[in-house]
């Protein structure tokens, strides 16, 4: 299966395309076909529970990875996403390791009538 590559697009066009891809921790109320199960990981040196840290920023790396993979499949969404994190010592520092996965889907057209 030939997949498109993000490198084929300039940064602005890529960001526009990625913004149209849905990430959901549940299902979606649209007809779709399943393309694949995908995974993403990240490791960040931060205190996730500090009042100065925005958790959305901490998870933004895996969000983007999942969207890029969906984009490369020319798909519309990653659904039933799961995110797991844990604190571990890595190279003498405490880091948050994030593991994410979900199902890449492509919405299908329906004709009524």
N, C-alpha and C positions, 0 to 999 in steps of 0.2 A: 504494500500500500504506500503510495507516494504521499508524503506529508509536506506542506509548505514550510518554509523556514523563516523565522522572524528576521533574520539578517537581510532578507529580500525587501524589507520595508524601512523607510526612514523612521526616526524615533517618534515623530508626531503622528504619522499614519498608524504605527504600531500601537501607540497609546490610545488613539481613537478606537481602533479595533478591539483592544483589550477592555476598554470601558463598556463595550456592548456585550461582553460575556458575563453571564450570570453565575455566581457561586451561591450554593444553597446547602444548608445542613439538613434539609429535608427534600421531599419530592417537589415537582412543579406541576401545575395544573395545565399542562399542554401535552399534546401528542409528541412523542420523540422516538428516535432509535438510539440504542446504546452503541457507542463507538468503542469504548475501552474503559478499563479501570486504571487510574493514574495515581502516582505518588510524588510527594515533594518533601524535602527536608531542609532544615536550617539550624544553625547554631549561633546564638547571640549572647554576648557578654552583657548582661543587664540584670537588674533586680525587678522582675516582673510585677512584684507586689508593692513597689515603691510608689508613693503618691505622685512622684515626679515623672513616672513612666506611663505612657499611653499604651495599653495592651494592643490596640489596633496597629500601632507602629511596629510592635514586636512581631506580630504575625503577618505583617504586610509582605515579607519576603516569600512566604509559602503561598499566600494569596496570589501573588504575581506569578509564581512558578506554575500553579494550577491553571491560571488563565492563559499563560503562554502555551502550555501543552494543549489546551482546548483549541486555541487559535491555530496551532500547527495541524490539528485534525480538521480544521475548518468547521468546528462545532460551535454550538451556541451556549453551552452551559456545562458546569461541573456540579452535579447534584449529589445528595446524600454524603456531603463532605464530613469527614471526621478529623479532629485535631487533637493531638496528644502532646503534652509537654512534660519535661522533667528537668530538674536541676542536677547537673553532674559536674564533677571536677574534670577539666580538660586542659592539659598543658599548664597545670598549676593555677588555673583560674576557674571560678564557678561560672557556669554558663547555662543558658536555657537551650535544650535541644527540642526541636519541634518536628513532629512527624505528622504529615497530612496525607489523606487520600480521598478519592471520590470517583464518581462515575461520569465520564465524558459523554454527553448526549448531543444529538442534532435534532432540532425541532423539525417536524414534518408538516407539510401543508395539508389542510383539509378543505374539501369542497362540500358545501351544504347545498342540497337541492337536487 
